[in-house]
Amino acid sequence: MVHHLEFEKPILELEGKIAELKHMDHTGDGMDMQDELARLQAKADKILRQTYDKLGADQKVQVSRHPERPHFKDYIKGIIKDFTPLAGDRLFGEDHALVGGLGRFQGRSCVIIGQEKGNDTESRIHHNFGMARPEGYRKAQRLMDMADRFNLPIITLVDTAGAYPGVGAEERGQSEAIAKSIEKCLRVKVPIVSVIIGEGGSGGAIAIASANRVYMLEHSIYSVISPEGCASILWRSAEYAKDAARALKLTAQDLKELDIIDDVIAEPVGGAHRNHAETMSNVRDAIEAGLKEMDGLDGSIIKARRRQKFLEIGNKL
């Protein structure tokens, strides 16, 4: 089922007309509609570009959550070769929201970790909508330890509304697991490159995004709390989520200006959900550039620079 966003209605109406004309043209009734098709397509492309060039923070929240955006497993298929998933935290069990393993990126052996939301009802339930439990973050720590031991770079792809807030997760030490995962990110001596590919929600995101290079896709978001959660706390109503989204400065452009992230990765016109291949190509290029910047550096320098990067956050506030 195709998912449409409310602010895209004018574009969708035009695309509907284009689809109808194409269907009529294929019926072979002798009518030449190529000129009209070209005119409508150019108009649709112009409106699409104009719409996405001026998205507000609340609209970017919608785009970042679009169910048809490429997810972790799509990136694994698109930019990673020979991926071998590794399961379990060796303490409690397996968490399906946070996926990780070994693979090859542009010829480099590496460890890849990220949240998977799922793309239909069954897979979303299986992956708990990308909200990891403590065992997920302890699995991430185990994989980072392995990367450090074998001198493998770490790539993380972040897409989560936040860590799972259930009673069982809290009983098993959710906050401790997140804190230890952040600490592990800051202690390893191998390069870490992280990309926010959709939602970067709270500690559930930063647990695997305390990296040497942190990139965000153009229409992704990264925040200490969701707009709905913020509105519920500050205004006692989720109806103020739009105001919260603007106040939180959660867009890639805001965070680049504040020096919280390193760079913004361009998305295709109309968002990542409209062109998976181009999106993954842009993400691949950004990750490759980030890793190349650290080629030949001693592990202690990589670690020291990562720690300094986070100590300096806030200087512009």
C-alpha positions in Angstrom: 0.0 0.0 0.0 1.4 3.4 -1.0 1.6 5.9 1.9 0.9 9.5 1.1 1.7 12.6 3.2 -0.9 15.3 3.8 1.3 18.1 2.4 1.9 16.1 -0.8 -1.8 16.3 -2.0 -1.2 18.8 -4.9 1.6 16.6 -6.2 -0.4 13.4 -5.9 -3.3 14.9 -7.8 -1.0 15.8 -10.7 0.7 12.4 -10.6 -2.8 10.8 -10.7 -3.6 12.8 -13.9 -0.3 11.8 -15.4 -1.0 8.1 -14.7 -4.5 8.5 -16.3 -3.1 10.1 -19.4 -0.4 7.4 -19.7 -3.1 4.7 -19.5 -5.2 6.5 -22.2 -2.1 6.8 -24.4 -1.4 3.1 -24.1 -5.0 2.2 -25.3 -3.9 3.1 -28.8 -6.9 5.4 -29.5 -4.7 7.6 -31.8 -4.5 10.6 -29.5 -1.1 12.1 -29.1 -0.7 13.0 -25.5 3.1 13.3 -25.2 3.1 17.1 -25.1 0.5 17.2 -22.4 2.3 14.5 -20.4 5.6 16.4 -20.6 3.8 19.6 -19.5 2.2 17.9 -16.5 5.4 16.1 -15.5 7.4 19.3 -15.6 4.7 21.0 -13.4 4.7 18.0 -11.0 8.5 18.0 -10.7 8.5 21.8 -10.1 5.9 21.6 -7.3 7.6 18.6 -5.8 11.0 20.4 -5.6 9.4 23.6 -4.3 7.5 21.7 -1.6 10.5 19.8 -0.4 12.8 22.8 -0.5 10.7 24.6 2.2 9.6 21.8 4.5 8.9 22.8 8.1 10.3 20.8 11.0 7.0 19.0 11.6 6.8 18.0 8.0 10.4 16.7 8.1 9.2 14.5 11.1 6.6 13.0 8.8 9.1 12.4 6.0 11.6 10.8 8.4 8.9 8.3 9.5 7.7 7.5 6.0 7.2 3.7 5.9 8.6 3.5 2.4 12.0 5.1 3.3 14.8 2.6 2.9 15.4 0.7 6.2 18.5 -0.9 7.7 18.0 -4.2 5.8 17.6 -2.3 2.5 21.0 -0.6 3.1 22.6 -4.0 3.9 21.4 -5.3 0.5 22.3 -2.1 -1.3 25.8 -1.2 0.0 27.1 -4.1 2.1 28.4 -7.3 0.6 28.7 -10.7 2.3 26.7 -9.6 5.4 26.7 -12.2 8.2 24.3 -11.3 11.1 25.4 -12.1 14.6 22.8 -12.7 17.3 22.6 -12.5 21.1 24.1 -10.5 23.9 25.6 -13.6 25.7 23.7 -12.5 28.8 19.9 -12.7 28.2 18.9 -13.3 24.6 18.4 -11.9 21.1 16.9 -8.5 20.3 15.4 -8.2 16.8 15.1 -4.4 16.8 18.9 -3.9 16.7 20.6 -5.8 14.0 24.3 -6.2 13.6 27.0 -8.3 12.0 30.0 -8.6 9.7 30.2 -7.5 6.1 32.3 -5.8 3.4 31.8 -2.1 2.6 33.6 -1.0 -0.6 36.1 -3.9 -0.1 36.7 -3.2 3.6 35.7 -5.8 6.3 33.6 -4.0 8.9 31.1 -4.3 11.6 27.6 -2.9 10.8 25.0 -2.1 13.4 21.6 -0.5 13.1 17.9 -0.5 14.0 15.4 -2.2 11.8 11.8 -1.0 11.9 10.2 -3.6 9.5 8.1 -2.9 6.4 4.8 -4.6 7.1 2.7 -5.6 10.1 4.4 -8.9 10.7 8.0 -7.6 10.4 7.3 -4.5 12.4 6.1 -6.6 15.3 9.0 -8.9 14.9 11.5 -6.0 15.0 9.5 -4.2 17.8 9.2 -1.1 15.5 12.9 -0.6 15.8 12.8 0.0 19.5 15.6 -2.0 21.1 15.6 -3.7 24.5 18.7 -3.8 26.8 19.9 -7.0 25.1 20.0 -5.1 21.8 22.4 -2.5 23.2 24.5 -5.2 25.0 24.7 -7.0 21.6 26.0 -3.8 20.1 28.6 -3.6 22.8 29.7 -7.1 22.1 30.0 -6.3 18.4 32.0 -3.2 19.0 34.3 -5.1 21.3 34.8 -7.6 18.4 35.5 -4.8 16.0 38.1 -3.3 18.3 39.8 -6.7 18.8 40.1 -7.3 15.1 40.7 -3.7 14.0 37.5 -3.4 12.0 35.8 -0.1 11.3 32.2 0.3 12.6 29.3 1.6 10.6 26.0 2.3 12.3 22.7 3.2 10.7 20.2 4.8 13.1 16.5 4.6 12.7 14.5 4.4 15.9 11.9 6.4 17.8 13.8 5.5 20.9 14.7 2.6 23.2 11.8 0.3 24.2 10.2 1.8 27.4 8.5 -1.4 28.6 8.6 -2.7 32.1 10.7 -5.8 31.2 13.3 -3.6 29.5 13.5 -1.4 32.6 13.8 -4.4 34.9 16.7 -5.7 32.8 18.6 -2.4 33.0 17.7 -0.4 29.9 19.4 2.9 31.0 22.5 1.1 32.1 22.7 -0.8 28.8 22.4 2.5 26.8 25.0 4.3 29.0 27.4 1.4 28.6 26.8 1.4 24.8 27.7 5.1 24.6 30.7 4.5 26.8 31.8 1.6 24.5 31.5 3.9 21.4 33.8 6.3 23.1 36.4 3.7 24.2 37.0 1.7 21.0 40.1 2.6 18.9 38.6 1.9 15.5 36.8 4.4 13.3 33.0 4.7 13.8 30.9 6.3 11.1 27.2 6.8 11.9 24.3 7.9 9.6 20.8 8.9 10.8 18.7 7.4 8.0 15.3 8.2 9.5 14.5 8.9 13.1 17.2 9.4 15.7 15.3 9.2 18.9 16.8 9.9 22.3 19.3 7.6 24.0 18.2 4.8 21.8 19.9 6.6 18.9 23.0 8.0 20.6 23.8 4.6 22.1 25.2 3.6 18.6 25.8 7.1 17.2 28.6 8.4 19.4 30.8 8.3 16.4 33.9 10.0 14.8 31.6 11.1 11.9 27.9 11.6 12.3 25.8 12.2 9.2 22.1 12.8 8.7 20.0 12.3 5.6 18.5 15.6 4.5 15.0 14.8 5.8 15.9 12.8 8.9 15.5 14.0 12.5 17.7 13.6 15.6 16.4 14.6 19.0 16.5 13.9 22.8 12.7 13.3 22.7 10.0 12.9 20.1 7.9 16.0 19.4 4.8 14.2 20.7 6.6 13.3 23.9 7.9 16.8 24.4 4.4 18.3 23.8 2.9 16.0 26.3 5.4 17.1 28.9 5.5 20.8 28.3 1.9 21.5 27.1 0.2 18.5 28.5 -1.1 17.6 25.1 0.3 15.9 22.0 -1.6 18.4 19.9 1.3 20.8 20.3 3.7 18.4 18.5 4.2 20.8 15.6 5.3 23.6 18.0 7.6 21.1 19.8 9.2 20.0 16.5 10.1 23.6 15.7 11.4 24.2 19.2 13.5 21.1 19.4 15.8 22.0 16.5 15.7 18.4 15.4 16.3 18.7 11.6 19.6 17.9 9.9 20.0 21.5 8.9 19.5 22.8 12.5 22.0 20.2 13.9 24.6 20.9 11.3 24.4 24.6 12.1 24.9 23.7 15.8 27.9 21.5 15.0 26.2 18.5 16.5 26.5 16.5 13.3 29.3 16.6 10.7 27.3 16.8 7.5 24.0 16.5 5.8 23.5 13.8 3.1 21.3 15.0 0.2 18.2 13.0 -0.6 16.5 12.7 -4.0 13.9 15.3 -4.8 10.8 14.2 -2.9 12.6 12.3 -0.2 14.4 9.0 0.2 11.2 7.1 -0.2 10.9 8.1 -3.8 14.3 6.8 -4.9 16.0 4.2 -2.8 18.9 3.6 -5.2 20.0 7.3 -5.3 19.7 7.6 -1.5 21.8 4.6 -0.8 24.4 5.8 -3.3 24.7 9.1 -1.5 24.9 7.4 1.9 27.6 5.0 0.6 29.7 7.9 -0.7 29.4 9.8 2.6 30.4 6.7 4.7 33.4 6.0 2.3 34.6 9.6 2.6 34.3 9.5 6.4 36.3 6.3 6.7 39.0 7.5 4.2 39.6 10.6 6.5 40.7 8.2 9.2 42.8 5.9 7.1 46.3 5.5 8.5 45.5 7.1 11.9 46.6 5.4 15.1 43.8 4.0 17.2 44.6 6.2 20.1 44.3 9.3 17.9 40.9 8.1 16.5 39.6 7.5 20.0 41.0 10.9 21.3 39.4 12.8 18.5 36.1 11.1 18.9 36.0 12.0 22.6 37.1 15.6 21.9 34.3 15.9 19.3 31.6 15.3 21.9 33.3 17.4 24.6 33.1 20.3 22.2 29.4 20.0 21.4 27.6 23.0 22.8 30.3 25.6 22.3 28.1 27.4 19.8 25.0 27.4 22.0 
